[in-house]
């Protein structure tokens, strides 16, 4: 997954993602974090890549993003494990 950092400040980060699916997944997990004040994505046109804005309080945006990715990965690994048990 490629992330292009557009803006990186102490409590705010703006970055571009490759996929709308990844943007929505990250938005969900970021908003589960109590230190995240705001996480949303936008795109100016349907042909453009989504841009996400992340605002935090008490945690750096990079740490919040890493935590969200870890939580998503953990949940997806659990789903994969449960699915394999069904065979």
N, CA, C and O of each residue as an XYZ file, in Angstrom:
348
protein
N       0.845     -1.170      0.000
C       0.000      0.000      0.000
C       0.896      1.240      0.000
O       1.773      1.386      0.851
N       0.665      2.117     -0.955
C       1.429      3.351     -1.033
C       0.634      4.483     -0.409
O      -0.566      4.633     -0.642
N       1.334      5.276      0.393
C       0.744      6.464      0.996
C       1.632      7.649      0.632
O       2.838      7.634      0.880
N       1.033      8.653      0.052
C       1.757      9.877     -0.301
C       1.379     10.952      0.711
O       0.234     11.402      0.749
N       2.346     11.361      1.531
C       2.109     12.373      2.559
C       2.031     13.747      1.883
O       2.941     14.152      1.160
N       0.938     14.442      2.131
C       0.749     15.784      1.591
C       1.089     16.822      2.655
O       1.743     17.827      2.375
N       0.634     16.561      3.885
C       0.883     17.466      5.007
C       1.103     16.624      6.259
O       0.365     15.673      6.515
N       2.122     16.978      7.035
C       2.406     16.246      8.264
C       2.769     17.245      9.357
O       3.856     17.823      9.343
N       1.863     17.443     10.293
C       2.082     18.345     11.421
C       1.983     17.545     12.718
O       1.795     16.328     12.693
N       2.110     18.229     13.835
C       2.116     17.560     15.135
C       0.845     16.753     15.389
O       0.919     15.608     15.835
N      -0.311     17.337     15.109
C      -1.580     16.660     15.376
C      -2.483     16.595     14.151
O      -3.693     16.410     14.280
N      -1.903     16.745     12.968
C      -2.705     16.701     11.742
C      -1.861     16.135     10.600
O      -0.688     16.472     10.438
N      -2.489     15.277      9.824
C      -1.823     14.691      8.671
C      -2.813     14.592      7.525
O      -3.983     14.259      7.717
N      -2.325     14.887      6.339
C      -3.126     14.732      5.134
C      -2.307     13.864      4.186
O      -1.135     14.145      3.935
N      -2.925     12.813      3.662
C      -2.198     11.893      2.795
C      -3.104     11.317      1.729
O      -4.324     11.254      1.884
N      -2.472     10.895      0.636
C      -3.195     10.323     -0.494
C      -3.008      8.810     -0.492
O      -1.908      8.307     -0.261
N      -4.092      8.100     -0.750
C      -4.073      6.641     -0.788
C      -4.320      6.146     -2.207
O      -4.825      6.886     -3.052
N      -3.967      4.906     -2.461
C      -4.133      4.305     -3.783
C      -5.561      3.832     -4.030
O      -6.012      3.783     -5.174
N      -6.269      3.486     -2.965
C      -7.546      2.796     -3.120
C      -8.630      3.404     -2.236
O      -8.383      3.768     -1.086
N      -9.812      3.504     -2.785
C     -10.963      3.970     -2.026
C     -11.338      2.961     -0.936
O     -11.784      3.346      0.145
N     -11.159      1.685     -1.222
C     -11.457      0.633     -0.249
C     -10.566      0.772      0.987
O     -11.040      0.683      2.120
N      -9.270      0.992      0.755
C      -8.331      1.175      1.871
C      -8.673      2.461      2.632
O      -8.600      2.485      3.860
N      -9.039      3.510      1.930
C      -9.401      4.773      2.582
C     -10.582      4.575      3.529
O     -10.567      5.068      4.657
N     -11.590      3.862      3.076
C     -12.772      3.635      3.915
C     -12.448      2.721      5.098
O     -12.940      2.943      6.204
N     -11.635      1.710      4.873
C     -11.217      0.814      5.956
C     -10.446      1.595      7.021
O     -10.713      1.448      8.214
N      -9.498      2.418      6.596
C      -8.728      3.219      7.551
C      -9.610      4.232      8.275
O      -9.443      4.451      9.475
N     -10.541      4.848      7.561
C     -11.454      5.802      8.191
C     -12.209      5.145      9.340
O     -12.340      5.722     10.419
N     -12.703      3.938      9.099
C     -13.445      3.224     10.131
C     -12.564      2.959     11.361
O     -12.954      3.278     12.484
N     -11.388      2.379     11.149
C     -10.523      2.035     12.279
C      -9.951      3.270     12.972
O      -9.781      3.264     14.191
N      -9.656      4.317     12.225
C      -9.155      5.544     12.849
C     -10.219      6.162     13.750
O      -9.897      6.652     14.833
N     -11.462      6.147     13.327
C     -12.527      6.737     14.140
C     -12.870      5.906     15.372
O     -13.589      6.382     16.251
N     -12.378      4.688     15.452
C     -12.539      3.867     16.655
C     -11.557      4.287     17.751
O     -11.761      3.966     18.922
N     -10.502      4.997     17.380
C      -9.443      5.427     18.307
C      -9.892      6.704     19.025
O     -10.250      7.690     18.379
N      -9.871      6.683     20.354
C     -10.332      7.846     21.130
C      -9.415      9.064     20.985
O      -9.843     10.183     21.267
N      -8.186      8.875     20.561
C      -7.272     10.005     20.378
C      -7.424     10.669     19.003
O      -6.777     11.678     18.722
N      -8.271     10.104     18.163
C      -8.523     10.685     16.841
C      -9.748     11.595     16.922
O     -10.847     11.152     17.258
N      -9.538     12.866     16.611
C     -10.636     13.840     16.614
C     -11.403     13.823     15.300
O     -12.613     14.047     15.277
N     -10.695     13.555     14.203
C     -11.326     13.607     12.893
C     -10.544     12.731     11.919
O      -9.317     12.797     11.849
N     -11.269     11.918     11.179
C     -10.659     11.119     10.111
C     -11.701     10.951      9.013
O     -12.758     10.357      9.224
N     -11.384     11.482      7.848
C     -12.294     11.376      6.710
C     -11.488     11.471      5.422
O     -10.381     12.009      5.390
N     -12.076     10.935      4.371
C     -11.421     11.015      3.070
C     -12.302     11.790      2.109
O     -13.509     11.929      2.310
N     -11.671     12.288      1.062
C     -12.402     12.991      0.001
C     -11.662     12.742     -1.306
O     -10.503     12.327     -1.321
N     -12.350     13.000     -2.376
C     -11.690     13.039     -3.679
C     -12.450     14.041     -4.537
O     -13.680     14.094     -4.534
N     -11.696     14.812     -5.251
C     -12.272     15.879     -6.053
C     -13.064     15.343     -7.244
O     -14.067     15.931     -7.649
N     -12.607     14.235     -7.794
C     -13.254     13.647     -8.963
C     -13.130     12.137     -8.868
O     -12.187     11.628     -8.262
N     -14.054     11.432     -9.450
C     -14.082      9.968     -9.377
C     -12.813      9.320     -9.946
O     -12.470      8.198     -9.573
N     -12.122     10.016    -10.841
C     -10.900      9.465    -11.434
C      -9.660      9.717    -10.582
O      -8.586      9.198    -10.888
N      -9.792     10.499     -9.526
C      -8.650     10.829     -8.668
C      -8.582      9.910     -7.447
O      -9.576      9.313     -7.036
N      -7.392      9.820     -6.892
C      -7.170      9.001     -5.698
C      -7.702      9.728     -4.465
O      -7.679     10.958     -4.414
N      -8.183      8.975     -3.469
C      -8.721      9.624     -2.259
C      -7.623     10.261     -1.417
O      -6.496      9.769     -1.355
N      -7.980     11.356     -0.779
C      -7.089     12.060      0.148
C      -7.739     12.012      1.520
O      -8.911     12.356      1.674
N      -6.973     11.584      2.516
C      -7.502     11.469      3.874
C      -6.920     12.559      4.760
O      -5.731     12.871      4.693
N      -7.787     13.132      5.594
C      -7.379     14.097      6.597
C      -7.549     13.439      7.960
O      -8.605     12.891      8.275
N      -6.496     13.503      8.756
C      -6.478     12.878     10.077
C      -6.042     13.909     11.104
O      -4.973     14.506     10.977
N      -6.878     14.120     12.131
C      -6.556     15.036     13.227
C      -6.604     14.264     14.531
O      -7.550     13.521     14.791
N      -5.573     14.446     15.350
C      -5.471     13.706     16.612
C      -5.257     14.652     17.785
O      -4.984     15.840     17.616
N      -5.390     14.088     18.974
C      -5.117     14.817     20.212
C      -4.469     13.826     21.172
O      -5.098     12.841     21.560
N      -3.225     14.075     21.558
C      -2.540     13.208     22.506
C      -1.764     12.061     21.872
O      -1.125     11.283     22.580
N      -1.811     11.949     20.590
C      -1.098     10.903     19.858
C      -0.736     11.481     18.499
O      -1.511     12.243     17.922
N       0.431     11.126     17.987
C       0.798     11.629     16.666
C      -0.073     10.954     15.604
O      -0.495      9.813     15.789
N      -0.340     11.634     14.516
C      -1.125     11.018     13.441
C      -0.473      9.741     12.895
O      -1.167      8.789     12.537
N       0.844      9.726     12.837
C       1.548      8.538     12.349
C       1.285      7.343     13.262
O       1.056      6.234     12.780
N       1.315      7.561     14.570
C       1.046      6.496     15.540
C      -0.402      6.025     15.417
O      -0.672      4.825     15.453
N      -1.328      6.965     15.272
C      -2.743      6.606     15.116
C      -2.961      5.797     13.842
O      -3.725      4.831     13.839
N      -2.294      6.188     12.767
C      -2.402      5.460     11.500
C      -1.818      4.058     11.635
O      -2.418      3.093     11.163
N      -0.665      3.935     12.266
C      -0.058      2.610     12.489
C      -0.948      1.731     13.360
O      -1.081      0.534     13.102
N      -1.559      2.314     14.391
C      -2.466      1.558     15.258
C      -3.690      1.073     14.487
O      -4.141     -0.055     14.683
N      -4.229      1.925     13.610
C      -5.400      1.550     12.814
C      -5.053      0.417     11.849
O      -5.836     -0.517     11.676
N      -3.894      0.499     11.229
C      -3.457     -0.556     10.312
C      -3.260     -1.865     11.062
O      -3.638     -2.929     10.570
N      -2.674     -1.792     12.244
C      -2.477     -3.001     13.063
C      -3.808     -3.623     13.469
O      -3.965     -4.843     13.412
N      -4.761     -2.800     13.878
C      -6.077     -3.313     14.283
C      -6.798     -3.952     13.103
O      -7.409     -5.011     13.250
N      -6.734     -3.322     11.943
C      -7.377     -3.873     10.745
C      -6.728     -5.198     10.348
O      -7.420     -6.159     10.011
N      -5.412     -5.241     10.390
C      -4.685     -6.466     10.053
C      -5.045     -7.598     11.002
O      -5.244     -8.735     10.575
N      -5.128     -7.285     12.293
C      -5.487     -8.288     13.298
C      -6.887     -8.847     13.031
O      -7.093    -10.060     13.071
N      -7.839     -7.963     12.760
C      -9.208     -8.408     12.488
C      -9.281     -9.237     11.203
O      -9.982    -10.248     11.156
N      -8.569     -8.817     10.175
C      -8.581     -9.561      8.911
C      -7.923    -10.931      9.061
O      -8.376    -11.906      8.462
N      -6.853    -11.007      9.860
C      -6.218    -12.299     10.126
C      -7.175    -13.231     10.868
O      -7.210    -14.433     10.603
N      -7.948    -12.673     11.796
C      -8.936    -13.474     12.537
C     -10.021    -13.988     11.601
O     -10.421    -15.149     11.689
N     -10.494    -13.136     10.713
C     -11.514    -13.554      9.743
C     -10.970    -14.657      8.845
O     -11.658    -15.640      8.572
N      -9.732    -14.491      8.386
C      -9.114    -15.514      7.539
C      -8.988    -16.838      8.283
O      -9.272    -17.897      7.724
N      -8.568    -16.780      9.531
C      -8.433    -17.987     10.347
C      -9.786    -18.677     10.541
O      -9.896    -19.896     10.407
N     -10.809    -17.887     10.857
C     -12.153    -18.453     11.038
C     -12.671    -19.062      9.737
O     -13.323    -20.106      9.760
N     -12.393    -18.433      8.629
C     -12.839    -18.939      7.333
C     -12.164    -20.261      7.004
O     -12.804    -21.169      6.474
N     -10.878    -20.379      7.313
C     -10.147    -21.622      7.041
C     -10.674    -22.776      7.877
O     -10.618    -23.929      7.452
N     -11.187    -22.473      9.065
C     -11.744    -23.508      9.933
C     -13.046    -24.102      9.362
O     -13.434    -25.218      9.709
N     -13.701    -23.349      8.497
C     -14.968    -23.803      7.915
C     -14.781    -24.906      6.885
O     -15.730    -25.627      6.579
N     -13.584    -25.050      6.347
C     -13.334    -26.049      5.291
C     -13.473    -27.457      5.780
O     -13.293    -28.399      5.009
